[in-house]
Amino acid sequence: MKVAVYFSNTDLRIEERTVPAISEDEILVKMMASGICGTDILQWYRQQKAPRVLGHEMAGEIVAAGNRVKGFKKGDRVFVSHHVPCYECHYCKASDYTACEALHAGNYEPGGFSEYIRVPAMNVRHGTLLLPGSVSYEEAAMIEPLACVVAGQRRAHVESGHTVLVIGSGVSGLLHIQMARLKGGTVFATDINEYRMGKAAELIGADHVFNADGFSADALKERNNGRLANRVIVCAGAAQAARHAASAVDRRGTVLFFAVPREDINIPSMRFWRDEITVMFSYGAAPEDLREALSLIEKGGINVKKMVTHTVSLSEIQKGFALAAEGSGALKVVIVPDAPRAGE
């Protein structure tokens, strides 16, 4: 089978490997769609563990199931989460599932950018979802990123009537904008990329989009009846994004770091103390968030279909990474199988 091995953003190599064998508690999935995540192109982060097969937003068809697998069978269309909690540790018993060590350490083999994927027993039990017929594989590849947004906004208690500022209008930012609007918030957004700014306004429906290079707290106040934002969600890994978040959050508001800069963040502690501002971070999603994300997609509450701008075959994954990294003409880039060869 073909796999795409990541060495760097500009060096992904197609290799031939043996199809993984599965145990009686596992399933083998043929990849039908696997999204390129913003963290996949975060080179300083990914190269630490290179070479490896990336891809963690995967949907596909079960081609084999072990004898002890329950609830799934050959031919089922599924989404599979790469990370799942153990439900047994201290953190899981406190319902802090994303703090579970198993969630951070687990994965499927060899990764979503592969023709076939072995799904471990734990992921079969806790991270595999049957797809409704109305949800395409490409839409299903958006379940994991949307689930992370669901989890983040639950942590930040985004509610109806809030003014929400989303800093960074890439895929995660656009999902946050949609989610905040669905909850009844007034949503502002920023970006430095004209293409993404346009998508935030026209495609997703942000109430106003600022160019981040000219953004200021005063500019936000002018558009928001003299007030700052109740919730600021940082979806850009630039130091400027952190500074804008600190200046734009209202008294007793919350800053949610959904993305972080490489360097440590400086917090204006005196102001945050006096104004009782909360700072929190969000990483990953629990199985309940995945189920909610699938429900939102199935019912049309969040439209992910319009965010998938490109599909690229596995053998041309280098082109997909270039599109995702450049970002000026693409939103979500999804890797799909190569076209069948003659006679197949």
C-alpha positions in Angstrom: 0.0 0.0 0.0 1.0 3.6 -0.5 1.8 5.9 2.5 3.0 9.5 2.5 6.0 10.0 4.9 6.5 13.5 6.2 10.0 14.9 6.5 9.1 18.6 6.2 6.4 20.7 4.5 8.4 20.5 1.3 9.5 16.9 1.6 6.7 14.3 1.6 7.7 10.9 0.1 5.4 8.2 -1.2 6.5 4.8 0.0 5.2 1.3 -0.4 4.5 -0.6 2.8 2.7 -3.8 3.8 -0.9 -3.5 4.7 -1.1 -3.7 8.5 -2.5 -6.9 10.0 -5.3 -6.5 12.5 -6.2 -8.4 15.7 -9.6 -9.8 16.7 -10.5 -6.5 18.4 -9.4 -4.2 15.5 -10.6 -3.0 12.2 -8.8 -2.1 8.9 -10.1 1.0 7.2 -9.5 2.1 3.6 -8.9 5.8 3.7 -11.4 7.8 1.6 -10.7 11.3 2.9 -8.1 12.7 5.3 -7.8 16.4 6.0 -4.6 18.3 6.2 -4.7 20.0 9.6 -3.1 23.4 10.5 -0.8 21.5 12.9 0.3 19.2 10.0 1.9 22.2 8.3 3.3 23.6 11.5 6.8 22.6 10.6 8.6 23.5 13.8 6.2 21.4 15.6 6.0 18.4 13.3 9.7 18.0 12.4 10.5 17.1 16.0 9.1 13.6 15.3 9.8 13.3 11.6 9.9 11.1 9.6 6.4 9.9 10.2 3.0 9.4 8.5 0.7 12.2 9.5 -3.0 12.5 9.1 -5.5 12.5 11.9 -8.8 13.7 10.3 -9.6 10.4 8.6 -12.8 8.9 7.2 -13.1 5.7 5.2 -14.6 2.3 4.6 -14.1 -0.7 6.8 -12.5 -3.5 4.7 -11.9 -6.0 7.5 -13.1 -6.4 11.1 -11.8 -8.7 13.8 -14.0 -11.5 15.1 -14.5 -9.7 18.5 -15.4 -6.3 17.0 -19.0 -5.3 17.9 -21.1 -2.6 16.2 -19.0 -2.4 13.0 -18.7 -4.6 10.0 -17.0 -4.8 6.6 -18.4 -2.2 4.2 -19.4 0.4 6.9 -18.6 4.0 6.3 -16.9 5.5 9.3 -15.0 8.4 10.8 -12.1 7.3 13.1 -10.5 9.5 15.8 -6.8 9.1 16.2 -6.8 10.0 19.9 -9.2 8.6 22.5 -9.2 8.6 26.3 -8.9 5.4 28.4 -11.9 6.2 30.7 -10.0 4.6 33.6 -7.4 7.1 34.8 -7.7 9.9 37.4 -8.4 12.5 34.7 -11.1 10.4 32.9 -12.9 9.7 36.2 -13.1 13.5 36.6 -14.4 13.8 33.0 -11.2 15.7 32.0 -10.8 13.4 29.0 -8.4 15.6 27.1 -5.9 15.4 30.0 -5.8 11.6 29.7 -2.3 10.4 28.8 -3.8 7.7 26.6 -5.5 10.4 24.5 -2.2 12.2 23.9 -0.2 9.0 23.3 -2.6 6.9 21.2 -2.9 6.8 17.4 -3.8 4.6 14.5 -1.3 2.9 12.2 0.4 4.2 10.3 -1.5 7.5 10.0 -4.4 9.0 7.9 -2.2 9.8 4.9 -2.1 6.1 4.0 -4.2 3.8 1.7 -5.1 1.5 4.7 -5.2 2.2 8.4 -5.2 -0.2 11.3 -7.5 1.0 14.0 -6.5 -0.2 17.6 -9.2 -1.7 19.8 -9.4 1.4 22.0 -10.1 3.6 19.0 -12.7 1.1 17.7 -14.6 1.3 21.0 -14.3 5.0 21.7 -13.3 6.8 18.5 -15.1 5.2 15.6 -18.4 6.7 14.4 -20.8 5.3 11.7 -21.5 7.9 9.1 -25.0 8.7 8.0 -25.6 8.4 4.3 -26.1 12.1 4.0 -22.6 12.9 5.2 -19.8 12.6 2.6 -16.3 11.4 3.3 -15.0 14.9 2.7 -17.4 16.3 5.2 -16.6 13.6 7.7 -12.9 14.6 7.5 -14.1 17.8 9.2 -15.5 16.0 12.2 -12.3 16.2 14.3 -11.5 19.9 13.7 -15.1 20.8 14.4 -15.1 18.6 17.6 -12.1 20.6 18.8 -14.1 23.8 18.3 -17.1 22.3 20.1 -14.8 21.4 23.0 -13.1 24.9 23.1 -16.3 26.9 23.1 -17.7 24.7 25.8 -14.7 25.4 28.0 -15.0 29.1 27.3 -18.7 29.2 27.9 -19.6 31.0 24.7 -23.2 31.9 24.9 -26.0 33.8 23.2 -25.6 37.6 23.5 -21.8 37.4 23.7 -19.6 39.5 21.5 -17.0 37.0 20.2 -13.7 38.1 18.5 -12.0 35.3 16.5 -8.4 36.2 15.8 -7.3 34.3 12.7 -9.7 33.2 9.9 -8.2 29.9 8.8 -10.2 26.7 9.0 -10.3 26.7 12.8 -11.2 30.3 12.9 -14.0 29.9 10.4 -15.4 27.0 12.3 -15.3 29.1 15.5 -17.1 31.9 13.7 -19.9 29.5 12.6 -20.2 28.0 16.0 -20.4 31.3 17.8 -23.1 32.5 15.4 -25.0 29.3 15.9 -25.0 30.1 19.6 -26.4 33.5 19.1 -23.3 35.6 19.4 -22.2 38.8 17.5 -19.0 37.7 15.8 -16.0 39.8 14.7 -12.9 38.3 13.0 -9.4 39.2 12.0 -6.8 38.0 9.5 -3.9 39.3 7.5 -4.9 37.3 4.4 -7.4 39.0 2.1 -8.7 35.6 0.8 -9.5 34.4 4.3 -10.9 37.8 5.3 -13.3 37.5 2.4 -14.3 34.0 3.3 -15.0 35.0 6.9 -17.3 37.7 5.8 -19.0 36.3 2.7 -18.8 32.6 3.1 -19.2 32.2 6.9 -21.0 35.5 7.8 -18.9 37.3 10.4 -20.5 40.5 11.4 -17.3 42.4 10.6 -13.8 41.4 9.6 -10.7 43.5 10.5 -7.4 43.4 8.8 -5.1 42.3 11.6 -2.3 44.6 10.6 -4.6 47.6 11.3 -6.6 46.1 14.2 -6.9 47.9 17.5 -9.2 47.7 20.6 -10.6 51.1 19.6 -11.5 49.8 16.2 -13.4 47.0 17.9 -15.2 49.4 20.2 -16.3 51.5 17.2 -18.1 48.5 15.8 -19.4 47.1 19.1 -21.2 50.0 20.8 -18.2 51.1 22.7 -17.5 47.7 24.2 -14.7 45.1 24.0 -15.3 41.4 23.4 -16.8 39.0 26.0 -14.9 36.2 24.4 -11.7 36.3 22.4 -10.7 33.1 20.6 -7.1 33.0 19.3 -6.8 30.9 16.1 -3.4 32.2 14.9 0.0 31.3 16.1 1.5 34.7 15.9 2.7 36.9 18.8 0.6 39.7 17.4 -2.5 37.6 17.8 -1.8 37.2 21.5 -1.2 40.9 21.9 -4.5 41.7 20.1 -6.3 39.2 22.3 -5.0 40.9 25.5 -6.1 44.3 24.3 -9.5 43.3 23.0 -11.1 41.3 25.9 -13.6 43.0 28.1 -13.8 43.0 31.9 -14.7 39.6 33.2 -14.2 38.3 29.7 -12.3 35.2 28.6 -9.4 34.7 26.2 -9.3 31.2 24.7 -6.0 30.2 23.1 -7.0 27.7 20.4 -3.6 28.2 18.8 -0.4 29.5 20.4 2.7 31.2 19.2 6.0 29.3 19.4 7.3 31.7 22.0 5.9 32.2 25.5 2.9 34.5 25.9 3.2 37.7 27.9 0.0 38.5 29.9 -0.7 42.0 31.2 -1.2 40.6 34.7 -2.2 43.8 36.5 -5.0 44.6 34.1 -6.2 41.0 33.9 -6.2 40.8 37.7 -8.2 44.1 38.2 -10.6 43.2 35.4 -10.9 39.6 36.4 -10.1 38.2 33.0 -9.8 34.5 32.4 -7.2 33.0 30.2 -7.6 29.4 29.1 -6.2 27.0 26.5 -8.0 24.2 24.5 -6.3 21.2 23.0 -8.1 18.3 21.3 -11.6 16.8 21.7 -13.3 14.0 23.6 -15.6 11.4 22.1 -18.7 13.3 23.2 -17.4 16.3 21.2 -16.9 14.1 18.1 -20.5 12.9 18.4 -21.8 16.4 18.7 -19.7 17.6 15.7 -21.1 14.8 13.6 -24.6 15.7 14.6 -24.0 19.4 13.8 -22.8 18.4 10.3 -25.6 15.9 9.7 -28.3 18.4 10.7 -26.7 21.3 8.8 -26.0 23.4 11.9 -22.4 23.9 10.7 -21.7 23.9 7.0 -18.3 22.2 6.5 -18.9 21.3 2.9 -18.3 24.9 1.7 -15.0 25.0 3.6 -13.5 22.0 1.6 -11.9 23.9 -1.3 -9.5 21.3 -2.6 -9.2 17.5 -2.8 -5.8 16.1 -3.8 -4.8 12.5 -4.4 -2.5 10.7 -2.0 0.3 10.5 -4.5 0.1 14.3 -5.0 0.1 15.1 -1.3 3.0 17.5 -1.8 0.7 19.7 -3.8 -1.9 19.5 -1.0 0.6 20.6 1.6 1.8 23.5 -0.6 -1.9 24.6 -1.0 -2.5 24.4 2.7 0.7 26.1 3.7 0.4 28.9 1.2 -3.2 29.5 2.3 -4.1 32.4 -0.1 -6.4 30.4 -2.3 -7.4 27.4 -0.2 -9.3 26.7 3.0 -9.6 23.0 3.8 -7.4 20.6 1.7 -8.5 17.0 1.9 -6.4 14.0 0.7 -8.3 11.3 -1.2 -7.3 8.0 -2.6 -5.5 7.8 -6.0 -7.8 7.1 -8.9 -8.0 3.3 -9.5 -5.5 1.9 -12.0 -6.7 0.1 -15.1 -8.0 -3.3 -14.4 -8.7 -2.6 -10.7 
